[in-house]
Amino acid sequence: MIYFFHELTQLLNAICVAVVTFAIKRYFDDLNDR
């Protein structure tokens, strides 16, 4: 169970990093368009 929770936490961290990276990329793309 602990192992599963650890895997889940790593997965959530990876998703968060991907979302944040995507958001920052979109944000800078918007700045460049203006």
PQR file of N, CA, C, O and H, with PARSE charges and radii, in Angstrom:
ATOM      1  N   MET A   1       0.835  -1.202   0.000 -0.4000 1.5000
ATOM      2  CA  MET A   1       0.000   0.000   0.000 -0.0000 2.0000
ATOM      3  C   MET A   1       0.873   1.257   0.000  0.5500 1.7000
ATOM      4  O   MET A   1       0.615   2.201  -0.746 -0.5500 1.4000
ATOM      5  N   ILE A   2       1.907   1.258   0.843 -0.4000 1.5000
ATOM      6  CA  ILE A   2       2.816   2.413   0.888 -0.0000 2.0000
ATOM      7  C   ILE A   2       3.479   2.586  -0.481  0.5500 1.7000
ATOM      8  O   ILE A   2       3.628   3.705  -0.972 -0.5500 1.4000
ATOM      9  H   ILE A   2       2.117   0.491   1.449  0.4000 1.0000
ATOM     10  N   TYR A   3       3.876   1.457  -1.093 -0.4000 1.5000
ATOM     11  CA  TYR A   3       4.529   1.505  -2.394 -0.0000 2.0000
ATOM     12  C   TYR A   3       3.588   2.121  -3.428  0.5500 1.7000
ATOM     13  O   TYR A   3       3.997   2.966  -4.225 -0.5500 1.4000
ATOM     14  H   TYR A   3       3.755   0.548  -0.695  0.4000 1.0000
ATOM     15  N   PHE A   4       2.334   1.694  -3.408 -0.4000 1.5000
ATOM     16  CA  PHE A   4       1.342   2.222  -4.346 -0.0000 2.0000
ATOM     17  C   PHE A   4       1.171   3.723  -4.148  0.5500 1.7000
ATOM     18  O   PHE A   4       1.093   4.481  -5.115 -0.5500 1.4000
ATOM     19  H   PHE A   4       2.002   1.008  -2.761  0.4000 1.0000
ATOM     20  N   PHE A   5       1.112   4.142  -2.899 -0.4000 1.5000
ATOM     21  CA  PHE A   5       0.949   5.568  -2.590 -0.0000 2.0000
ATOM     22  C   PHE A   5       2.144   6.359  -3.107  0.5500 1.7000
ATOM     23  O   PHE A   5       1.994   7.465  -3.626 -0.5500 1.4000
ATOM     24  H   PHE A   5       1.174   3.527  -2.113  0.4000 1.0000
ATOM     25  N   HIS A   6       3.338   5.777  -2.958 -0.4000 1.5000
ATOM     26  CA  HIS A   6       4.556   6.440  -3.435 -0.0000 2.0000
ATOM     27  C   HIS A   6       4.503   6.607  -4.958  0.5500 1.7000
ATOM     28  O   HIS A   6       4.847   7.666  -5.485 -0.5500 1.4000
ATOM     29  H   HIS A   6       3.461   4.879  -2.537  0.4000 1.0000
ATOM     30  N   GLU A   7       4.070   5.554  -5.658 -0.4000 1.5000
ATOM     31  CA  GLU A   7       3.952   5.617  -7.116 -0.0000 2.0000
ATOM     32  C   GLU A   7       2.946   6.685  -7.515  0.5500 1.7000
ATOM     33  O   GLU A   7       3.175   7.440  -8.460 -0.5500 1.4000
ATOM     34  H   GLU A   7       3.791   4.694  -5.230  0.4000 1.0000
ATOM     35  N   LEU A   8       1.836   6.748  -6.796 -0.4000 1.5000
ATOM     36  CA  LEU A   8       0.784   7.719  -7.086 -0.0000 2.0000
ATOM     37  C   LEU A   8       1.308   9.136  -6.889  0.5500 1.7000
ATOM     38  O   LEU A   8       1.016  10.029  -7.685 -0.5500 1.4000
ATOM     39  H   LEU A   8       1.650   6.135  -6.028  0.4000 1.0000
ATOM     40  N   THR A   9       2.082   9.337  -5.827 -0.4000 1.5000
ATOM     41  CA  THR A   9       2.645  10.666  -5.558 -0.0000 2.0000
ATOM     42  C   THR A   9       3.594  11.082  -6.677  0.5500 1.7000
ATOM     43  O   THR A   9       3.570  12.229  -7.124 -0.5500 1.4000
ATOM     44  H   THR A   9       2.319   8.612  -5.181  0.4000 1.0000
ATOM     45  N   GLN A  10       4.425  10.153  -7.125 -0.4000 1.5000
ATOM     46  CA  GLN A  10       5.354  10.465  -8.222 -0.0000 2.0000
ATOM     47  C   GLN A  10       4.588  10.811  -9.485  0.5500 1.7000
ATOM     48  O   GLN A  10       4.972  11.721 -10.220 -0.5500 1.4000
ATOM     49  H   GLN A  10       4.444   9.221  -6.762  0.4000 1.0000
ATOM     50  N   LEU A  11       3.494  10.083  -9.742 -0.4000 1.5000
ATOM     51  CA  LEU A  11       2.681  10.338 -10.928 -0.0000 2.0000
ATOM     52  C   LEU A  11       2.062  11.726 -10.847  0.5500 1.7000
ATOM     53  O   LEU A  11       2.065  12.471 -11.827 -0.5500 1.4000
ATOM     54  H   LEU A  11       3.181   9.344  -9.145  0.4000 1.0000
ATOM     55  N   LEU A  12       1.530  12.074  -9.673 -0.4000 1.5000
ATOM     56  CA  LEU A  12       0.928  13.398  -9.490 -0.0000 2.0000
ATOM     57  C   LEU A  12       1.975  14.492  -9.670  0.5500 1.7000
ATOM     58  O   LEU A  12       1.696  15.525 -10.278 -0.5500 1.4000
ATOM     59  H   LEU A  12       1.527  11.468  -8.877  0.4000 1.0000
ATOM     60  N   ASN A  13       3.169  14.269  -9.148 -0.4000 1.5000
ATOM     61  CA  ASN A  13       4.254  15.254  -9.302 -0.0000 2.0000
ATOM     62  C   ASN A  13       4.581  15.455 -10.780  0.5500 1.7000
ATOM     63  O   ASN A  13       4.766  16.585 -11.233 -0.5500 1.4000
ATOM     64  H   ASN A  13       3.396  13.429  -8.654  0.4000 1.0000
ATOM     65  N   ALA A  14       4.652  14.356 -11.526 -0.4000 1.5000
ATOM     66  CA  ALA A  14       4.963  14.440 -12.957 -0.0000 2.0000
ATOM     67  C   ALA A  14       3.877  15.224 -13.689  0.5500 1.7000
ATOM     68  O   ALA A  14       4.175  16.048 -14.553 -0.5500 1.4000
ATOM     69  H   ALA A  14       4.502  13.439 -11.158  0.4000 1.0000
ATOM     70  N   ILE A  15       2.608  14.962 -13.338 -0.4000 1.5000
ATOM     71  CA  ILE A  15       1.494  15.672 -13.971 -0.0000 2.0000
ATOM     72  C   ILE A  15       1.551  17.154 -13.631  0.5500 1.7000
ATOM     73  O   ILE A  15       1.357  18.001 -14.502 -0.5500 1.4000
ATOM     74  H   ILE A  15       2.366  14.293 -12.636  0.4000 1.0000
ATOM     75  N   CYS A  16       1.816  17.469 -12.378 -0.4000 1.5000
ATOM     76  CA  CYS A  16       1.898  18.877 -11.956 -0.0000 2.0000
ATOM     77  C   CYS A  16       3.004  19.597 -12.714  0.5500 1.7000
ATOM     78  O   CYS A  16       2.801  20.711 -13.197 -0.5500 1.4000
ATOM     79  H   CYS A  16       1.974  16.781 -11.669  0.4000 1.0000
ATOM     80  N   VAL A  17       4.164  18.973 -12.822 -0.4000 1.5000
ATOM     81  CA  VAL A  17       5.285  19.586 -13.543 -0.0000 2.0000
ATOM     82  C   VAL A  17       4.906  19.818 -15.002  0.5500 1.7000
ATOM     83  O   VAL A  17       5.206  20.872 -15.563 -0.5500 1.4000
ATOM     84  H   VAL A  17       4.329  18.068 -12.430  0.4000 1.0000
ATOM     85  N   ALA A  18       4.244  18.834 -15.617 -0.4000 1.5000
ATOM     86  CA  ALA A  18       3.843  18.964 -17.020 -0.0000 2.0000
ATOM     87  C   ALA A  18       2.851  20.108 -17.195  0.5500 1.7000
ATOM     88  O   ALA A  18       2.970  20.900 -18.129 -0.5500 1.4000
ATOM     89  H   ALA A  18       4.000  17.978 -15.161  0.4000 1.0000
ATOM     90  N   VAL A  19       1.870  20.193 -16.294 -0.4000 1.5000
ATOM     91  CA  VAL A  19       0.856  21.250 -16.382 -0.0000 2.0000
ATOM     92  C   VAL A  19       1.486  22.625 -16.193  0.5500 1.7000
ATOM     93  O   VAL A  19       1.190  23.559 -16.938 -0.5500 1.4000
ATOM     94  H   VAL A  19       1.773  19.549 -15.535  0.4000 1.0000
ATOM     95  N   VAL A  20       2.356  22.744 -15.193 -0.4000 1.5000
ATOM     96  CA  VAL A  20       3.008  24.035 -14.928 -0.0000 2.0000
ATOM     97  C   VAL A  20       3.878  24.439 -16.116  0.5500 1.7000
ATOM     98  O   VAL A  20       3.855  25.594 -16.542 -0.5500 1.4000
ATOM     99  H   VAL A  20       2.597  21.985 -14.588  0.4000 1.0000
ATOM    100  N   THR A  21       4.642  23.490 -16.647 -0.4000 1.5000
ATOM    101  CA  THR A  21       5.497  23.778 -17.804 -0.0000 2.0000
ATOM    102  C   THR A  21       4.651  24.240 -18.982  0.5500 1.7000
ATOM    103  O   THR A  21       4.995  25.206 -19.663 -0.5500 1.4000
ATOM    104  H   THR A  21       4.661  22.552 -16.301  0.4000 1.0000
ATOM    105  N   PHE A  22       3.532  23.537 -19.219 -0.4000 1.5000
ATOM    106  CA  PHE A  22       2.636  23.897 -20.322 -0.0000 2.0000
ATOM    107  C   PHE A  22       2.054  25.292 -20.111  0.5500 1.7000
ATOM    108  O   PHE A  22       1.972  26.085 -21.049 -0.5500 1.4000
ATOM    109  H   PHE A  22       3.253  22.752 -18.665  0.4000 1.0000
ATOM    110  N   ALA A  23       1.652  25.585 -18.879 -0.4000 1.5000
ATOM    111  CA  ALA A  23       1.059  26.892 -18.567 -0.0000 2.0000
ATOM    112  C   ALA A  23       2.077  28.011 -18.786  0.5500 1.7000
ATOM    113  O   ALA A  23       1.745  29.050 -19.357 -0.5500 1.4000
ATOM    114  H   ALA A  23       1.719  24.941 -18.118  0.4000 1.0000
ATOM    115  N   ILE A  24       3.308  27.802 -18.335 -0.4000 1.5000
ATOM    116  CA  ILE A  24       4.352  28.821 -18.505 -0.0000 2.0000
ATOM    117  C   ILE A  24       4.635  29.028 -19.993  0.5500 1.7000
ATOM    118  O   ILE A  24       4.811  30.158 -20.448 -0.5500 1.4000
ATOM    119  H   ILE A  24       3.578  26.959 -17.871  0.4000 1.0000
ATOM    120  N   LYS A  25       4.677  27.925 -20.748 -0.4000 1.5000
ATOM    121  CA  LYS A  25       4.939  28.018 -22.181 -0.0000 2.0000
ATOM    122  C   LYS A  25       3.827  28.823 -22.867  0.5500 1.7000
ATOM    123  O   LYS A  25       4.104  29.700 -23.686 -0.5500 1.4000
ATOM    124  H   LYS A  25       4.535  27.007 -20.379  0.4000 1.0000
ATOM    125  N   ARG A  26       2.579  28.521 -22.528 -0.4000 1.5000
ATOM    126  CA  ARG A  26       1.442  29.263 -23.100 -0.0000 2.0000
ATOM    127  C   ARG A  26       1.541  30.733 -22.727  0.5500 1.7000
ATOM    128  O   ARG A  26       1.315  31.607 -23.564 -0.5500 1.4000
ATOM    129  H   ARG A  26       2.354  27.809 -21.862  0.4000 1.0000
ATOM    130  N   TYR A  27       1.878  31.004 -21.477 -0.4000 1.5000
ATOM    131  CA  TYR A  27       1.962  32.382 -20.984 -0.0000 2.0000
ATOM    132  C   TYR A  27       3.000  33.178 -21.778  0.5500 1.7000
ATOM    133  O   TYR A  27       2.737  34.304 -22.200 -0.5500 1.4000
ATOM    134  H   TYR A  27       2.061  30.294 -20.797  0.4000 1.0000
ATOM    135  N   PHE A  28       4.181  32.586 -21.976 -0.4000 1.5000
ATOM    136  CA  PHE A  28       5.228  33.291 -22.716 -0.0000 2.0000
ATOM    137  C   PHE A  28       4.866  33.423 -24.190  0.5500 1.7000
ATOM    138  O   PHE A  28       5.222  34.411 -24.832 -0.5500 1.4000
ATOM    139  H   PHE A  28       4.395  31.671 -21.633  0.4000 1.0000
ATOM    140  N   ASP A  29       4.155  32.423 -24.732 -0.4000 1.5000
ATOM    141  CA  ASP A  29       3.706  32.535 -26.122 -0.0000 2.0000
ATOM    142  C   ASP A  29       2.744  33.708 -26.262  0.5500 1.7000
ATOM    143  O   ASP A  29       2.799  34.445 -27.247 -0.5500 1.4000
ATOM    144  H   ASP A  29       3.866  31.621 -24.210  0.4000 1.0000
ATOM    145  N   ASP A  30       1.866  33.883 -25.282 -0.4000 1.5000
ATOM    146  CA  ASP A  30       0.920  35.007 -25.306 -0.0000 2.0000
ATOM    147  C   ASP A  30       1.677  36.328 -25.236  0.5500 1.7000
ATOM    148  O   ASP A  30       1.322  37.281 -25.930 -0.5500 1.4000
ATOM    149  H   ASP A  30       1.821  33.284 -24.482  0.4000 1.0000
ATOM    150  N   LEU A  31       2.710  36.395 -24.411 -0.4000 1.5000
ATOM    151  CA  LEU A  31       3.497  37.625 -24.296 -0.0000 2.0000
ATOM    152  C   LEU A  31       4.172  37.950 -25.628  0.5500 1.7000
ATOM    153  O   LEU A  31       4.231  39.111 -26.033 -0.5500 1.4000
ATOM    154  H   LEU A  31       2.998  35.621 -23.847  0.4000 1.0000
ATOM    155  N   ASN A  32       4.674  36.936 -26.294 -0.4000 1.5000
ATOM    156  CA  ASN A  32       5.359  37.147 -27.572 -0.0000 2.0000
ATOM    157  C   ASN A  32       4.391  37.617 -28.654  0.5500 1.7000
ATOM    158  O   ASN A  32       4.777  38.372 -29.547 -0.5500 1.4000
ATOM    159  H   ASN A  32       4.627  35.993 -25.965  0.4000 1.0000
ATOM    160  N   ASP A  33       3.145  37.178 -28.580 -0.4000 1.5000
ATOM    161  CA  ASP A  33       2.159  37.569 -29.594 -0.0000 2.0000
ATOM    162  C   ASP A  33       1.833  39.050 -29.505  0.5500 1.7000
ATOM    163  O   ASP A  33       1.577  39.692 -30.524 -0.5500 1.4000
ATOM    164  H   ASP A  33       2.831  36.565 -27.855  0.4000 1.0000
ATOM    165  N   ARG A  34       1.839  39.595 -28.302 -0.4000 1.5000
ATOM    166  CA  ARG A  34       1.454  41.007 -28.130 -0.0000 2.0000
ATOM    167  C   ARG A  34       2.499  41.971 -28.654  0.5500 1.7000
ATOM    168  O   ARG A  34       2.313  43.186 -28.577 -0.5500 1.4000
ATOM    169  H   ARG A  34       2.047  39.074 -27.475  0.4000 1.0000
TER
END
